[in-house]
Amino acid sequence: MFGHHSSAPAPSSAPHTTLATVVSSAAPTSTAASPVNTPSPSTGGKRGVAFNIASLTDLFTGSTFSWAYNWGADASGSILSKLEYVPMLWGNRADFTSAWDSQVSKALAGGSTHILGFNEPDHTEQANMSPADAVNAWKQYIQPYSSKAKLISPAVTNGAAPMGLAWLSSFLSGCGDCTIDAVAVHWYDAATNVEYFKQHITDAHTQTGKPVWITEFGASGSDDQVSSFLSQVLPWLDSQDFVERYSYFMAAEGTLVSGGALSTYGKTYLDAA
């Protein structure tokens, strides 16, 4: 089932991306260069912060947090110093690829140790790439960094075939000579569908044989229902050896943040153990 879904549009030249719950129809431009902090070595847990505004990462001080990303190749500001910034090549358009080498090199020099592949290439309103096109772009732009960072696959939706895990399987088959250190998936559905969430994440591992990153997941329902969902799934994610990292969607007003502070379920995301 392809449930309630939100995902980040392409990064723009603004200091942060358009709020990621809306798909932008405007053609974005490459992300402008801006300062990136040099993070301390990642010593926290698996939990991460997906952000548009770098300063909001300051709210996520818990010991379980170790990384952050913003769907772009540049942090567009300074993030909480203990977090590893993980750059992403959002898609294969020239406005991303033309600046990619300079931006990812800057991120690696600043302490990044992982690189994320394309954002929902299986979704027509996101990176919108065929598996074959993604393979070609991966080999040209991401594979060259295999000796400098861990490479995480394109992040796919939980949509039905040919989307989702079916798209990912086709990509992996076509990229058999590529370095893929882990696979990335997204999940959106009702907060009551805890077992579906667990099954989908498990399927991503069993079908690929690789560690899993959940770079976006979101549950629909009341704040209390979302808090309950997080209270159940976060300990499960932390206990699964095949789950390397995850980030709830997202550090922004109206989701994990409310009035500049953590929301009700933002506090659950911070504190759940």
Backbone as CSV, one residue per row, in Angstrom:
resi,resn,N_x,N_y,N_z,CA_x,CA_y,CA_z,C_x,C_y,C_z
1,MET,0.843,-1.200,0.000,0.000,0.000,0.000,0.869,1.237,0.000
2,PHE,0.509,2.187,-0.860,1.217,3.461,-0.888,0.382,4.446,-0.108
3,GLY,0.717,4.624,1.166,-0.131,5.368,2.076,0.151,6.849,2.062
4,HIS,-0.245,7.504,3.137,-0.002,8.941,3.318,1.460,9.229,3.051
5,HIS,1.712,10.174,2.158,3.097,10.355,1.738,3.482,11.816,1.664
6,SER,4.654,12.125,2.182,5.267,13.436,2.016,6.740,13.219,1.782
7,SER,7.320,13.992,0.911,8.753,13.873,0.704,9.307,15.194,0.241
8,ALA,10.593,15.346,0.417,11.222,16.626,0.127,11.342,16.855,-1.364
9,PRO,10.964,18.037,-1.842,11.276,18.398,-3.208,12.756,18.680,-3.343
10,ALA,13.185,18.917,-4.543,14.596,19.168,-4.774,15.058,20.396,-4.020
11,PRO,16.274,20.353,-3.466,16.810,21.535,-2.804,16.893,22.715,-3.768
12,SER,16.734,23.903,-3.261,16.810,25.103,-4.083,18.018,25.927,-3.668
13,SER,18.180,27.072,-4.299,19.310,27.930,-3.963,19.047,28.736,-2.699
14,ALA,17.837,28.630,-2.146,17.530,29.297,-0.882,18.322,28.645,0.236
15,PRO,18.432,29.297,1.397,19.207,28.719,2.500,18.709,27.353,2.943
16,HIS,17.452,27.058,2.694,16.944,25.727,3.019,15.919,25.332,1.968
17,THR,15.604,24.066,1.891,14.674,23.606,0.875,13.269,24.059,1.193
18,THR,12.448,24.121,0.165,11.027,24.371,0.358,10.483,23.352,1.337
19,LEU,9.587,23.789,2.228,9.067,22.866,3.225,8.630,21.576,2.564
20,ALA,9.145,20.482,3.081,9.137,19.232,2.342,7.796,18.540,2.264
21,THR,6.737,19.104,2.870,5.429,18.477,2.740,4.714,18.897,1.470
22,VAL,5.310,19.779,0.688,4.699,20.246,-0.542,5.651,19.955,-1.693
23,VAL,5.129,19.398,-2.773,5.946,19.153,-3.951,5.958,20.417,-4.785
24,SER,7.132,20.941,-5.032,7.263,22.174,-5.793,7.251,21.882,-7.284
25,SER,6.544,22.733,-8.048,6.531,22.567,-9.496,7.613,23.389,-10.158
26,ALA,8.240,24.264,-9.388,9.295,25.102,-9.949,10.578,24.310,-10.108
27,ALA,11.298,24.606,-11.171,12.579,23.930,-11.382,13.596,24.498,-10.413
28,PRO,14.123,23.697,-9.489,15.075,24.196,-8.520,16.451,24.391,-9.131
29,THR,17.255,25.166,-8.456,18.630,25.361,-8.889,19.558,24.709,-7.893
30,SER,20.816,24.646,-8.234,21.759,23.972,-7.346,21.878,24.728,-6.032
31,THR,22.172,23.978,-4.977,22.265,24.563,-3.648,23.477,25.484,-3.547
32,ALA,23.285,26.664,-3.004,24.385,27.599,-2.861,25.344,27.132,-1.780
33,ALA,26.615,27.450,-1.981,27.610,27.073,-0.978,27.382,27.852,0.300
34,SER,27.582,27.211,1.434,27.424,27.870,2.721,28.209,27.094,3.757
35,PRO,28.408,27.680,4.941,29.271,27.028,5.927,28.731,25.678,6.386
36,VAL,29.607,24.758,6.626,29.258,23.454,7.188,30.126,23.238,8.407
37,ASN,29.509,22.815,9.495,30.329,22.546,10.671,31.145,21.281,10.464
38,THR,32.207,21.142,11.193,32.971,19.904,11.195,32.520,19.083,12.394
39,PRO,31.714,18.032,12.150,31.141,17.295,13.273,32.170,16.450,13.994
40,SER,31.878,16.191,15.236,32.676,15.228,15.976,32.397,13.847,15.415
41,PRO,33.283,12.889,15.630,32.997,11.535,15.171,31.668,11.057,15.747
42,SER,30.882,10.396,14.902,29.556,9.964,15.323,29.663,8.875,16.381
43,THR,29.166,9.179,17.574,29.234,8.210,18.657,27.860,7.900,19.231
44,GLY,26.812,8.518,18.659,25.469,8.309,19.161,24.847,7.044,18.604
45,GLY,23.520,7.008,18.669,22.794,5.858,18.181,22.439,5.989,16.711
46,LYS,21.320,5.387,16.338,20.919,5.327,14.934,20.074,6.519,14.503
47,ARG,19.551,7.243,15.472,18.532,8.260,15.195,19.136,9.463,14.492
48,GLY,18.374,10.022,13.521,18.844,11.167,12.764,17.811,12.270,12.681
49,VAL,18.228,13.398,12.097,17.375,14.572,11.948,17.319,14.954,10.478
50,ALA,16.133,14.874,9.893,15.903,15.367,8.539,15.433,16.812,8.673
51,PHE,16.121,17.745,8.038,15.861,19.166,8.295,15.892,19.973,7.015
52,ASN,15.220,21.116,7.057,15.408,22.166,6.064,16.177,23.331,6.664
53,ILE,15.947,23.599,7.955,16.582,24.714,8.650,17.618,24.138,9.614
54,ALA,18.879,24.411,9.346,19.967,23.767,10.085,19.883,24.013,11.591
55,SER,19.460,25.211,11.997,19.441,25.525,13.423,18.472,24.655,14.213
56,LEU,17.466,24.076,13.562,16.515,23.224,14.272,17.154,21.923,14.753
57,THR,18.291,21.563,14.197,18.970,20.359,14.682,19.433,20.528,16.122
58,ASP,19.538,21.772,16.587,19.976,22.018,17.969,19.007,21.440,19.002
59,LEU,17.772,21.173,18.590,16.777,20.645,19.514,16.992,19.167,19.829
60,PHE,17.771,18.482,18.992,17.861,17.027,19.085,19.192,16.621,19.727
61,THR,19.246,16.828,21.032,20.489,16.671,21.776,20.658,15.284,22.397
62,GLY,19.666,14.429,22.233,19.724,13.129,22.894,20.891,12.274,22.453
63,SER,21.285,11.350,23.311,22.433,10.488,23.039,22.179,9.513,21.906
64,THR,20.909,9.333,21.526,20.586,8.398,20.444,20.790,9.011,19.066
65,PHE,21.047,10.312,18.999,21.175,11.002,17.710,22.629,11.055,17.253
66,SER,22.839,10.771,15.968,24.206,10.744,15.455,24.375,11.392,14.091
67,TRP,23.282,11.723,13.389,23.446,12.197,12.011,22.281,13.095,11.614
68,ALA,22.461,13.800,10.491,21.421,14.680,9.968,21.612,14.840,8.463
69,TYR,20.515,15.160,7.785,20.607,15.445,6.350,19.469,16.352,5.936
70,ASN,19.596,16.980,4.767,18.595,17.942,4.297,18.248,17.751,2.825
71,TRP,18.417,16.551,2.301,18.088,16.217,0.913,19.015,16.920,-0.087
72,GLY,20.063,17.549,0.405,20.979,18.253,-0.470,22.413,17.822,-0.255
73,ALA,23.314,18.443,-1.001,24.731,18.119,-0.894,25.480,19.106,-0.012
74,ASP,24.766,20.098,0.498,25.367,21.124,1.347,24.423,21.366,2.518
75,ALA,24.974,21.509,3.711,24.138,21.652,4.908,23.428,22.996,4.987
76,SER,23.867,23.971,4.212,23.240,25.299,4.200,23.144,25.903,5.599
77,GLY,24.198,25.735,6.366,24.242,26.255,7.722,24.964,25.287,8.635
78,SER,25.102,25.651,9.890,25.790,24.805,10.862,24.780,23.951,11.619
79,ILE,25.005,22.660,11.645,24.138,21.754,12.371,24.750,21.455,13.740
80,LEU,23.954,20.851,14.609,24.430,20.478,15.941,25.757,19.734,15.807
81,SER,26.766,20.163,16.563,28.149,19.745,16.305,28.374,18.247,16.428
82,LYS,27.577,17.566,17.236,27.812,16.127,17.410,27.268,15.302,16.250
83,LEU,26.491,15.915,15.345,25.837,15.184,14.268,26.695,15.132,13.012
84,GLU,26.747,13.967,12.394,27.382,13.843,11.089,26.407,14.332,10.024
85,TYR,26.831,15.291,9.208,26.022,15.695,8.060,26.232,14.692,6.929
86,VAL,25.140,14.200,6.365,25.221,13.216,5.286,24.697,13.856,4.000
87,PRO,25.563,14.094,3.027,25.130,14.724,1.777,24.359,13.758,0.887
88,MET,23.471,14.314,0.075,22.678,13.535,-0.879,22.778,14.152,-2.273
89,LEU,22.885,13.309,-3.295,22.691,13.748,-4.670,21.219,13.491,-4.989
90,TRP,20.404,14.541,-4.964,18.947,14.411,-5.014,18.464,13.737,-6.292
91,GLY,19.078,14.091,-7.420,18.666,13.539,-8.706,19.759,13.728,-9.739
92,ASN,19.436,13.383,-10.973,20.466,13.376,-12.015,20.399,14.570,-12.953
93,ARG,19.615,15.588,-12.608,19.565,16.774,-13.452,20.858,17.565,-13.315
94,ALA,21.151,18.352,-14.343,22.407,19.093,-14.376,22.523,20.098,-13.240
95,ASP,21.376,20.635,-12.776,21.466,21.624,-11.697,21.894,20.990,-10.381
96,PHE,21.857,19.655,-10.271,22.434,18.966,-9.120,23.834,18.458,-9.421
97,THR,24.004,17.840,-10.558,25.280,17.180,-10.848,26.408,18.174,-11.101
98,SER,26.087,19.380,-11.590,27.154,20.338,-11.913,27.920,20.785,-10.678
99,ALA,27.241,20.849,-9.541,27.895,21.288,-8.306,28.254,20.123,-7.392
100,TRP,27.909,18.910,-7.786,28.022,17.762,-6.900,29.434,17.532,-6.395
101,ASP,30.406,17.478,-7.285,31.766,17.129,-6.861,32.326,18.128,-5.863
102,SER,32.104,19.403,-6.087,32.633,20.396,-5.146,31.905,20.319,-3.810
103,GLN,30.592,20.101,-3.853,29.826,20.075,-2.609,30.092,18.818,-1.794
104,VAL,30.129,17.667,-2.454,30.351,16.437,-1.687,31.785,16.394,-1.168
105,SER,32.721,16.927,-1.912,34.104,16.979,-1.427,34.202,17.856,-0.184
106,LYS,33.452,18.952,-0.169,33.406,19.825,0.996,32.819,19.102,2.204
107,ALA,31.739,18.343,1.967,31.116,17.601,3.061,32.060,16.541,3.615
108,LEU,32.736,15.814,2.743,33.672,14.784,3.193,34.823,15.407,3.976
109,ALA,35.317,16.547,3.508,36.395,17.235,4.222,35.930,17.719,5.590
110,GLY,34.604,17.970,5.733,34.053,18.429,6.994,33.692,17.323,7.959
111,GLY,33.921,16.069,7.562,33.687,14.962,8.479,32.620,13.977,8.078
112,SER,31.958,14.191,6.950,30.937,13.241,6.499,31.580,11.916,6.118
113,THR,30.933,10.825,6.500,31.475,9.492,6.211,30.510,8.634,5.408
114,HIS,29.351,9.197,5.041,28.356,8.488,4.250,27.825,9.409,3.163
115,ILE,27.330,8.829,2.077,26.697,9.572,0.996,25.372,8.898,0.665
116,LEU,24.325,9.712,0.527,23.000,9.205,0.175,22.749,9.348,-1.319
117,GLY,22.121,8.315,-1.887,21.737,8.346,-3.296,20.469,9.154,-3.522
118,PHE,19.826,8.956,-4.641,18.749,9.805,-5.137,17.476,9.712,-4.281
119,ASN,16.705,10.809,-4.288,15.503,10.887,-3.456,14.258,10.427,-4.221
120,GLU,13.742,9.267,-3.851,12.533,8.698,-4.441,12.550,8.729,-5.970
121,PRO,13.527,8.093,-6.581,13.556,8.020,-8.035,12.374,7.235,-8.599
122,ASP,11.707,6.449,-7.756,10.534,5.682,-8.194,9.256,6.512,-8.183
123,HIS,9.328,7.769,-7.775,8.166,8.647,-7.653,8.235,9.709,-8.750
124,THR,7.151,9.847,-9.521,7.164,10.771,-10.659,7.299,12.225,-10.227
125,GLU,6.916,12.555,-8.983,7.000,13.932,-8.522,8.252,14.194,-7.692
126,GLN,9.136,13.196,-7.618,10.398,13.376,-6.910,11.538,13.222,-7.933
127,ALA,12.567,12.429,-7.673,13.695,12.372,-8.614,13.300,11.755,-9.951
128,ASN,12.296,10.869,-9.955,11.688,10.380,-11.198,12.728,9.839,-12.188
129,MET,13.362,8.732,-11.820,14.386,8.112,-12.647,14.056,6.639,-12.837
130,SER,14.310,6.130,-14.020,14.194,4.688,-14.228,15.357,4.007,-13.517
131,PRO,15.221,2.722,-13.183,16.372,2.029,-12.595,17.625,2.127,-13.466
132,ALA,17.460,2.021,-14.776,18.623,2.088,-15.670,19.280,3.460,-15.625
133,ASP,18.475,4.520,-15.626,19.036,5.869,-15.541,19.739,6.085,-14.213
134,ALA,19.158,5.524,-13.148,19.772,5.655,-11.825,21.107,4.917,-11.766
135,VAL,21.180,3.753,-12.384,22.435,3.001,-12.424,23.521,3.830,-13.114
136,ASN,23.180,4.408,-14.260,24.158,5.202,-15.006,24.628,6.404,-14.196
137,ALA,23.677,7.078,-13.551,24.040,8.248,-12.757,24.858,7.852,-11.533
138,TRP,24.490,6.731,-10.914,25.251,6.247,-9.755,26.708,6.001,-10.139
139,LYS,26.916,5.314,-11.242,28.281,4.980,-11.665,29.089,6.228,-11.985
140,GLN,28.418,7.239,-12.522,29.142,8.451,-12.897,29.432,9.370,-11.717
141,TYR,28.460,9.516,-10.819,28.579,10.559,-9.800,28.823,10.059,-8.373
142,ILE,28.375,8.862,-8.031,28.466,8.409,-6.647,29.514,7.323,-6.460
143,GLN,29.567,6.371,-7.361,30.545,5.283,-7.256,31.981,5.774,-7.096
144,PRO,32.395,6.882,-7.742,33.776,7.348,-7.570,34.163,7.660,-6.123
145,TYR,33.180,7.795,-5.230,33.479,8.108,-3.829,33.468,6.873,-2.934
146,SER,33.468,5.693,-3.537,33.350,4.455,-2.755,34.525,4.222,-1.807
147,SER,35.670,4.801,-2.108,36.830,4.633,-1.230,36.900,5.711,-0.152
148,LYS,35.976,6.673,-0.205,36.025,7.805,0.725,34.844,7.841,1.681
149,ALA,33.791,7.069,1.393,32.585,7.105,2.225,31.783,5.837,1.999
150,LYS,30.875,5.539,2.939,29.905,4.475,2.748,28.789,5.013,1.848
151,LEU,28.381,4.213,0.868,27.402,4.655,-0.122,26.055,3.999,0.139
152,ILE,25.014,4.839,0.279,23.674,4.374,0.606,22.799,4.506,-0.638
153,SER,22.063,3.458,-0.960,21.302,3.391,-2.205,20.308,4.535,-2.354
154,PRO,19.774,4.722,-3.575,18.629,5.622,-3.717,17.529,5.239,-2.736
155,ALA,16.820,6.252,-2.212,15.753,6.017,-1.235,14.424,5.868,-1.962
156,VAL,13.769,4.730,-1.764,12.523,4.449,-2.477,11.316,4.552,-1.548
157,THR,10.161,4.799,-2.136,8.907,4.881,-1.406,8.460,3.489,-0.965
158,ASN,7.352,3.459,-0.221,6.717,2.175,0.070,5.540,1.938,-0.868
159,GLY,5.658,2.444,-2.086,4.636,2.232,-3.100,4.678,0.819,-3.662
160,ALA,3.569,0.418,-4.272,3.464,-0.902,-4.884,4.267,-0.959,-6.180
161,ALA,4.639,-2.147,-6.594,5.397,-2.348,-7.828,4.675,-1.652,-8.999
162,PRO,5.441,-1.008,-9.894,6.906,-1.047,-10.041,7.658,-0.046,-9.175
163,MET,6.985,0.545,-8.196,7.648,1.471,-7.283,8.294,0.688,-6.144
164,GLY,8.774,1.430,-5.150,9.211,0.825,-3.902,10.301,-0.210,-4.033
165,LEU,10.124,-1.308,-3.317,11.142,-2.348,-3.277,11.342,-3.014,-4.632
166,ALA,10.308,-3.007,-5.481,10.462,-3.559,-6.833,11.434,-2.705,-7.645
167,TRP,11.289,-1.382,-7.547,12.229,-0.485,-8.225,13.631,-0.705,-7.680
168,LEU,13.745,-0.804,-6.366,15.056,-0.983,-5.744,15.710,-2.276,-6.210
169,SER,14.940,-3.343,-6.328,15.470,-4.615,-6.799,16.017,-4.489,-8.214
170,SER,15.286,-3.779,-9.072,15.753,-3.576,-10.448,17.039,-2.759,-10.474
171,PHE,17.100,-1.735,-9.631,18.318,-0.929,-9.553,19.511,-1.770,-9.106
172,LEU,19.330,-2.553,-8.064,20.428,-3.370,-7.548,20.877,-4.407,-8.573
173,SER,19.927,-4.950,-9.313,20.285,-5.927,-10.356,21.125,-5.284,-11.445
174,GLY,20.762,-4.052,-11.813,21.505,-3.355,-12.862,22.815,-2.783,-12.384
175,CYS,22.977,-2.681,-11.074,24.182,-2.073,-10.502,24.976,-3.130,-9.732
176,GLY,25.024,-4.323,-10.285,25.691,-5.426,-9.604,27.165,-5.208,-9.355
177,ASP,27.808,-4.353,-10.149,29.222,-4.066,-9.959,29.438,-2.755,-9.214
178,CYS,28.359,-2.228,-8.595,28.450,-0.980,-7.836,28.701,-1.275,-6.358
179,THR,29.197,-0.280,-5.667,29.319,-0.363,-4.212,28.041,0.177,-3.591
180,ILE,27.293,-0.692,-2.936,26.080,-0.302,-2.219,26.230,-0.834,-0.796
181,ASP,26.550,0.033,0.131,26.830,-0.414,1.497,25.569,-0.624,2.324
182,ALA,24.478,0.032,1.956,23.192,-0.139,2.628,22.111,0.384,1.703
183,VAL,20.871,-0.030,1.955,19.748,0.452,1.146,18.899,1.419,1.961
184,ALA,18.321,2.402,1.269,17.489,3.418,1.910,16.044,3.274,1.466
185,VAL,15.132,3.348,2.425,13.706,3.258,2.122,12.952,4.337,2.892
186,HIS,11.745,4.640,2.379,10.810,5.542,3.037,9.540,4.762,3.380
187,TRP,8.800,5.273,4.344,7.520,4.641,4.724,6.574,5.703,5.229
188,TYR,5.348,5.715,4.665,4.276,6.576,5.146,2.986,5.773,5.204
189,ASP,2.299,5.841,6.336,1.007,5.185,6.470,0.409,5.615,7.810
190,ALA,-0.677,4.965,8.197,-1.358,5.319,9.441,-0.529,4.936,10.660
191,ALA,-0.652,5.740,11.711,0.079,5.475,12.951,-0.318,4.144,13.582
192,THR,-1.474,3.639,13.233,-1.928,2.366,13.790,-1.320,1.154,13.088
193,ASN,-0.643,1.375,11.969,-0.105,0.266,11.182,1.334,-0.069,11.572
194,VAL,1.535,-0.307,12.846,2.882,-0.596,13.357,3.448,-1.866,12.741
195,GLU,2.638,-2.901,12.634,3.139,-4.168,12.091,3.511,-4.042,10.619
196,TYR,2.746,-3.245,9.876,3.093,-3.003,8.473,4.444,-2.302,8.377
197,PHE,4.680,-1.327,9.248,5.970,-0.644,9.265,7.100,-1.641,9.501
198,LYS,6.959,-2.459,10.535,8.012,-3.421,10.855,8.231,-4.404,9.703
199,GLN,7.136,-4.841,9.095,7.262,-5.805,8.003,7.952,-5.192,6.796
200,HIS,7.602,-3.940,6.488,8.205,-3.292,5.321,9.707,-3.103,5.506
201,ILE,10.108,-2.677,6.687,11.538,-2.482,6.946,12.268,-3.819,6.928
202,THR,11.649,-4.850,7.481,12.250,-6.188,7.445,12.364,-6.681,6.013
203,ASP,11.320,-6.459,5.208,11.348,-6.881,3.802,12.478,-6.201,3.039
204,ALA,12.721,-4.926,3.335,13.807,-4.211,2.652,15.141,-4.899,2.890
205,HIS,15.314,-5.440,4.085,16.552,-6.158,4.404,16.573,-7.552,3.784
206,THR,15.512,-8.305,3.976,15.524,-9.695,3.502,15.569,-9.776,1.978
207,GLN,14.952,-8.814,1.295,14.931,-8.847,-0.164,16.234,-8.367,-0.793
208,THR,17.008,-7.594,-0.062,18.263,-7.076,-0.619,19.497,-7.693,0.025
209,GLY,19.344,-8.223,1.232,20.486,-8.764,1.956,21.425,-7.700,2.492
210,LYS,20.945,-6.453,2.553,21.808,-5.344,2.966,21.247,-4.634,4.200
211,PRO,22.111,-3.935,4.926,21.631,-3.084,6.014,20.659,-2.036,5.480
212,VAL,19.821,-1.502,6.367,18.752,-0.592,5.962,18.879,0.749,6.663
213,TRP,18.688,1.817,5.890,18.468,3.156,6.415,17.029,3.541,6.099
214,ILE,16.285,4.055,7.076,14.961,4.615,6.822,15.137,6.125,6.870
215,THR,15.336,6.735,5.699,15.681,8.153,5.657,14.459,9.061,5.746
216,GLU,13.271,8.501,5.552,12.023,9.202,5.832,11.020,8.177,6.318
217,PHE,10.326,8.488,7.403,9.109,7.761,7.721,8.181,8.680,8.467
218,GLY,6.894,8.516,8.208,5.907,9.387,8.810,4.617,8.648,9.043
219,ALA,3.978,8.913,10.173,2.724,8.259,10.539,1.614,9.298,10.596
220,SER,0.467,8.985,10.000,-0.670,9.896,10.030,-1.590,9.540,11.182
221,GLY,-2.151,10.572,11.804,-3.033,10.389,12.945,-2.898,11.545,13.902
222,SER,-3.540,11.435,15.067,-3.433,12.480,16.079,-2.032,12.504,16.667
223,ASP,-1.699,13.591,17.353,-0.387,13.677,17.996,-0.173,12.508,18.953
224,ASP,-1.220,12.158,19.702,-1.097,11.034,20.637,-0.862,9.722,19.897
225,GLN,-1.526,9.556,18.761,-1.331,8.330,17.978,0.083,8.264,17.412
226,VAL,0.592,9.394,16.939,1.959,9.416,16.416,2.956,9.141,17.534
227,SER,2.725,9.720,18.710,3.598,9.453,19.854,3.590,7.972,20.205
228,SER,2.399,7.371,20.191,2.293,5.939,20.483,3.036,5.121,19.436
229,PHE,2.884,5.496,18.173,3.596,4.817,17.084,5.106,4.867,17.323
230,LEU,5.618,6.059,17.616,7.057,6.208,17.829,7.525,5.435,19.055
231,SER,6.728,5.438,20.089,7.092,4.697,21.304,7.238,3.209,21.035
232,GLN,6.478,2.720,20.055,6.548,1.296,19.723,7.659,0.979,18.729
233,VAL,7.835,1.832,17.705,8.761,1.455,16.632,10.211,1.838,16.918
234,LEU,10.441,2.894,17.695,11.831,3.308,17.920,12.635,2.251,18.679
235,PRO,12.119,1.681,19.775,12.882,0.605,20.424,13.096,-0.591,19.495
236,TRP,12.107,-0.856,18.663,12.252,-1.967,17.706,13.367,-1.676,16.708
237,LEU,13.385,-0.475,16.147,14.443,-0.105,15.204,15.816,-0.202,15.858
238,ASP,15.912,0.271,17.089,17.200,0.251,17.781,17.667,-1.173,18.082
239,SER,16.724,-2.100,18.168,17.078,-3.483,18.509,17.391,-4.351,17.296
240,GLN,17.127,-3.837,16.092,17.358,-4.625,14.881,18.771,-4.378,14.354
241,ASP,19.575,-5.406,14.329,20.954,-5.247,13.879,21.049,-4.760,12.441
242,PHE,20.067,-5.114,11.605,20.148,-4.748,10.189,19.742,-3.296,9.930
243,VAL,19.142,-2.632,10.904,18.801,-1.215,10.764,19.997,-0.387,11.230
244,GLU,20.587,0.366,10.308,21.762,1.167,10.660,21.392,2.569,11.131
245,ARG,20.487,3.230,10.398,20.107,4.593,10.747,18.670,4.856,10.318
246,TYR,18.058,5.858,10.954,16.694,6.235,10.580,16.445,7.692,10.944
247,SER,15.490,8.307,10.244,15.105,9.689,10.551,13.618,9.866,10.288
248,TYR,12.912,10.373,11.300,11.493,10.656,11.147,11.326,11.942,10.334
249,PHE,10.230,12.026,9.592,9.942,13.204,8.777,9.108,14.183,9.602
250,MET,9.623,15.291,9.980,10.935,15.859,9.852,11.071,16.944,10.901
251,ALA,12.237,17.574,11.047,12.445,18.685,11.976,11.936,19.963,11.331
252,ALA,10.644,20.229,11.524,10.009,21.413,10.951,8.774,21.758,11.768
253,GLU,8.363,23.020,11.713,7.132,23.438,12.369,5.956,22.605,11.854
254,GLY,5.151,22.125,12.780,3.989,21.333,12.408,4.231,19.844,12.430
255,THR,5.481,19.437,12.609,5.774,18.006,12.721,6.526,17.779,14.037
256,LEU,7.836,17.592,13.986,8.596,17.369,15.211,8.795,18.644,16.028
257,VAL,8.474,19.786,15.432,8.688,21.081,16.076,7.380,21.855,16.144
258,SER,7.179,22.553,17.256,5.998,23.398,17.434,6.405,24.640,18.215
259,GLY,6.226,25.814,17.596,6.594,27.057,18.267,8.062,27.169,18.601
260,GLY,8.897,26.578,17.783,10.344,26.643,17.998,10.878,25.652,19.003
261,ALA,9.996,24.852,19.601,10.403,23.810,20.544,9.898,22.471,20.025
262,LEU,10.272,21.409,20.697,9.818,20.095,20.267,8.308,19.969,20.465
263,SER,7.652,19.363,19.484,6.228,19.091,19.588,6.005,17.910,20.526
264,THR,4.737,17.570,20.718,4.405,16.437,21.586,5.142,15.182,21.144
265,TYR,5.019,14.838,19.874,5.702,13.628,19.420,7.158,13.888,19.061
266,GLY,7.533,15.178,18.927,8.956,15.505,18.826,9.689,15.126,20.094
267,LYS,9.027,15.334,21.241,9.626,14.928,22.518,9.737,13.408,22.606
268,THR,8.750,12.721,22.061,8.828,11.254,22.043,9.993,10.815,21.172
269,TYR,10.164,11.464,20.025,11.272,11.122,19.131,12.616,11.364,19.810
270,LEU,12.677,12.397,20.634,13.913,12.692,21.368,14.172,11.683,22.469
271,ASP,13.119,11.343,23.200,13.319,10.628,24.467,13.087,9.114,24.424
272,ALA,12.339,8.616,23.438,11.997,7.193,23.432,13.244,6.339,23.374
273,ALA,13.284,5.343,24.247,14.479,4.485,24.311,14.081,3.031,24.072
